[in-house]
Amino acid sequence: MSAAPTILIVDDQPINVQLLKRKLEREGMRVMAAYSGIEAMDMVRKDKPDLILLDVMMPDMDGIEVCQRLQASDDTRSIPVIFVTARTSKEGKIEGLNVGAVDYITKPIDLDETLARVQTQLRFVSINREMLDLQRRLVDARRASTIGAVTQGIAHNLNNLLGVVMGHLDLIKAYYDKPEQVKKNAHHVEEAIGRIVSIIKQLSLLLVKTNPPLAKGNLQRLLEGSVLRFHIENNLTAPVTINNPLGDFSFDTNYEIFEEVVAKVLINAWEAYAADATTRPISINTEVVERSGNRRFLQIRIDDQGRGVDAEIRDRVFEPFISSKHTVGVGMGLTIARHALRNLDGEVTLTDRDGGGASATLLHPLEQRMRRIGDA
């Protein structure tokens, strides 16, 4: 650890505090002292230590209650606590570990043993901070990569569209005396401007809060609302079959993000069909699944019977403005869907479907993870 670590010693016996304080200070540590549980809680609120040496047996508020209060707060839960106890029974030690202590030291105190245990826990603290820093850097790198890809894609597409606008304006000038030609070219200009506006609107959807607000939602109503949004935003009446055996399942979500994600994936499924397709079957299927760490997720699978995922863009289908000879992945729809659902700690994947077509799988967590240090 670069700066001197701060240790808080909590003991109602001043002699114990002085002995530990001298030992730790000789090793270059900054030491604070509290002589009661209440005083310790006040000190922690003002100046969070890197580690706490906490006596179990104290009047008014004992060490067990202090540790419980520390564990109950997001601000102090991560501070490691080493119990200092006169209890030698197995039950007494287990009680301390069960309320959140990381280690225990029995009285009479062995100063060398105490120093070794403190140094071990400080190494764990340092490693944990390094991992959190690495995690932040990885998140920043992913965001920077996404921003770079989006910027490049937007610049390319806007330049192309502006070229279309300028070209048709030149034609309007050249054929100003031919109303039909003017009307035709003006229509192309209007279409290109509409696409420019759409790109700008989609870009704003990428600016989703990292921890968006959640509310209790009804699955069936959310799915029906998502289909309605898909129809309205794209001026379509394409039928979508909802197979929802979970019915009025209730879970915590963000309504706007949920409907936006499902609607984006639905239009991707609709565009997967050939332009002259007479029918475009799309189905939504739901179930609850378990993934790593026994975490429960709501799984929403959206199936189509279109062309499937083109091999040439398979590994880059969630990048913005990825295109091929087929339409799967064109634009920013899938980019936005994955970005938005990841902000809810979920995921979107796209695979070929048995029997033809593609399956988009949306995983929405049913239990929110504890917020990590450094999350926005």
N, C-alpha and C positions, 0 to 999 in steps of 0.2 A: 504494500500500500504506500503511495507516495507521501501523503501527509501522515503525521503521527496519529495513530488510532486513539479514539476516545473511549475510555472504560468508565462506566458508572458502577461504583461499589455501594450496595445498599445493605446496611447492617445496623442494628440498634446498639451494638457494642463498639464504642470508639476505638478500643485497642485493636480489634480485628480489622477495622477500616484502616488504621494507621499502618499496620504491618503489611497489608496488601498494597496500600498506596505506595509505600516506599519501594517495595519489590518491583512493582510495575513501572514506576517512574524511572527507576534505574535502567530499565530496558527501553527507555525512550517513549513511553506511552503517556498520553495526557489522561489524568485521572480526576473524576468528579466523585463526590461523596454525598450520600443521603443517609439519614439515620432513622427513617421511617418509610413505610410504604406510600403514605400521602405525599411526603416530601419528594420521594423518588418520581412519582407521577408528574408532579409539577416541574421537576427538572427535565424530564424527558420531553415534555411539551415545549419547553423553551430551547433545549439544545439536545438533539437526538444523538445518543452515543452509538458507537459501533458495536458495543457489547455490554451486557449487564451482568455483574456478579451479584446475585440476589439471595439474601438470607431468607430461609423459609419461616422460622419462628420469630415473629415480631408482633408487638401489640398494635391495636387498632386495625391495621390492615396487614395481614401476613403475606408472605411471598407468593403463595398460591393465588390469592386474589389479585395481587399486582400483575402476575403473569397472565391471568385470565383477562384482565383489562387491556393489557398490551396486545394480546392476541385478538381482542374484539375490535381493534381499530386498524384500518387500512394503513394509517401513517406509521404505526409502530409494530405491526405484525412481523415484519422482516428482521427486527432487531434480535439477535440471538441472546438467550438467557441461560446462564449457568447457575444452577441452584447451589447454595452453600447450606448444608443441612447436618444436623446432629443425628438425624434418623439413619439408622443402618439397616433397617428392615427392607426386604424386597418390595413390600407393599408401599412403603413411603417413597422409595425411589421411583416406582412405577407411577405413583400419583403425580409426582413432579413432571415426569416426561409426558404424561397424558394431557397436561394443561399447556404444553407447548415448549417446555425447556429443552435445550439441545444437549445438555450434559449436567452432571451433578458432582459436587465435591463434598466429602464428609469431613466433619470436624473431629478432632483438632486439625486445623488447616496445615497442610504441607505446602510451603511456599513454592518450592521447585515444581511440584506436581501441578499446582494451580497455574503457574506461569506457562507450563507446557500445554495445558488444556486451553488456556486463553489464546496462546499463539496458534494452536490448531484451528480453533474456531475463527480467528481472524483471517487465517489463510482461506477458509471456506468463504468468508465474507468477500475477500478479494477476488476469488475465483468467480463467485456469483456476480459481482459487479462487472468483471471482464466479460462474462457471458451476456449480461444485459446490454453492455456497450456494443458487443458484437452483433447482438440481435437488432439493436437500433440501427447500426451501420448497414446490416443486410436489408432492413426495411427501407432505409433511405436509398440504398442502391437500387432496390426494386422500383421504388417510386421514380427515381431519376431515369431508370431505363424506360419505364412506361411513358414518362413525360417526353423523353427524347424521341421515342417511336411515334407518339401522338403528334408531336410538333412536326416531325419530318413528314408524316402522312398528311397532316392538315395542309402544310405548305404545298406539297405536291398536288393535292386535290384542288385547293383553292386556286393555284396557278392555272391548272387545266380548265377549271370552270370560268375563271376570269378571261382566259383565252377564248372560250366559247362565246362569252358575252361580247367581247370586243369584236370577234369575227362576225357575229350576227348584226351588231350595230353598224359595222362597215357595210354589210349587205343592205341594211335598211337605208343607209345614205345613198348607196349606189342605185337602189331601185325605189327611191322615194316616190316616184310617179306611178308605181304599180301597187295599188292597195293590197292585192292578194299576197304579193311577195312581202310587203311590209308586215302584214298581219301574221304571216307564217314565221318570219324571223323574230318578230316581237314575242310570239309565243315561245320560241326557243330561248330567248333572253329571260323571259319570266320563269321558265323551268329551271334554268341554270341558277338564277338568283334564289329560287326556292331551295335548291340543293345547298347553296352556300349558307342560307339561314338555318337549314337543318343541321349542318355540320357544327355551326356555332352553338346551337341549342344543345347538341349532344355533348360538346366539349364541357359545357357548364354542368352537365350531369356527372362528370368525373370528379367534380369538387364536392364530394360527399364527406360529411364529418366522419372522423375515424371511429368515434363511439356514438353513433346516432341514437336518439331517444327511442325507447321501446314501449309498446303497449300490448295488452292482451288482444289477440286477434282470433277470429273464427275462420278456420281453414276453408270451408265451403264458400263462404262469402268472399274471402280474399281471392280464391281461384276464379269465381264468377266475375269479380271486379277486374281481375287481370285480363280475362278474355274480352271484357267490354272495352278496356283500355286499348288492347291490341286492335280491336275493330275500329274504334274511333280514331286513334292516332294514324292508322294506315288506310282509312276509308275503305274497309273491307267488311264483307259479311260471311267470310269463310267459316264453315262449321268447325268447332273444336269439341271433341268428346272428353268429358271430365269423368274419369273413373276414380272416385274418391271413397274407398271403403272406410276411411277414418271419419267421414261425415263432418259434424260440427266440432271437430277437434279444436281445442283452444291452446294457444301457445303465445309466447312473447315475441314480437317482431316489430319492425318499422313498416307501417302500411305502405308508404310511398315507395320505399326501396323494394319491398316484396312485389308489388304490382309492376313496378318498372322492370325488374329483372325478368319476371315471367313473360311480360309483354314483349321484351326484346328477344327472348329465346323463341317465342311463338312466331314472330315475323321472320326470324332466321329459318325456322322450320318451313314456313310458307314459301320463302324464296328458294328453298332447296329443290322445288319442283321445276320441271321444264316450263318455259313461258306459255306453251300451248296446252298445258295439262288441263283436262276438263274437270277433274276432281283433285283435291289436295287434302287427303286425310291427315289429321293431326289429333293426337290423343294425349291427355294428361293423366298420369297414374301416380298414386301416392301410397306411401307406407312409412313406418317408423323403423329405422335401422340403427345398429350400433357400429361404431368405428373405433379407432385406436383409443386405448384408455377407457374402454367401455362407455364412451360418451354417446348419448342418444341424439339422433338427427332425424328431422323430417326430410324424407327423400321425395322429391318431385321429379318424375321422369317424363320428358316430353318427346314423343316418338313421331317421326314422319316416315313416309315411304318414297322420299325423293331420291336424289342422286347419291346421297351419302357424302362422306367427307373426302374431298379430293386429296389424293396421295401427295400432291406437290405442296399442299399447304397444311397437311395434317399436324405437323409439329409447331405451326405458327398461327393456327386458326384463331387464337385469342388476341393476336396483335392487331392494332387498328389498321384499317384500310388494306388488309390482305386480300388479294384477289387472284383468281385463276380463270380458266375457261368456264368454270361454273360460278354460281353466285354465292356459295357457302362461304361465310367469313367476310364478305365485302362490307365496308363501312366500319362503324365503331360499336354496333349493337352488342356483340359478344364481349368486346373489351369492357364496355360499361357494365354489362351484366355480371361478369366475373369480379370486377373491381368493387362494385356495390355489395355483392354478397360476401366477399371477403371481409368487408368492413363490419359485417355481422358475424364474423368468425366462421363463415360457411365457404362453399366452394361450388364452382360450375365446371363440368367436364363434358366433352363431346366425343362420341365414339360412333363407329359404324354399327348399324342395327342388324341383328340376325334376320334374314329374309329381305334385306334391302332397306335403304334409307339410313337415317341417323337417329341416335338417342342422345338427348342432352339431359344430364343428371344434375339436379340442383340439391345440395345438401345444406339444410338450415338447422343450426344447433338448437336443441331444446333446453339445454342448460348453458347459461353464459359462463365462460371462464372468468376466474378472478382477474381483474384488471392488472396488467403488468406495470411495474415501475417504468415511467417514461412514456406510457401511452398518452395520447392527446385526449 
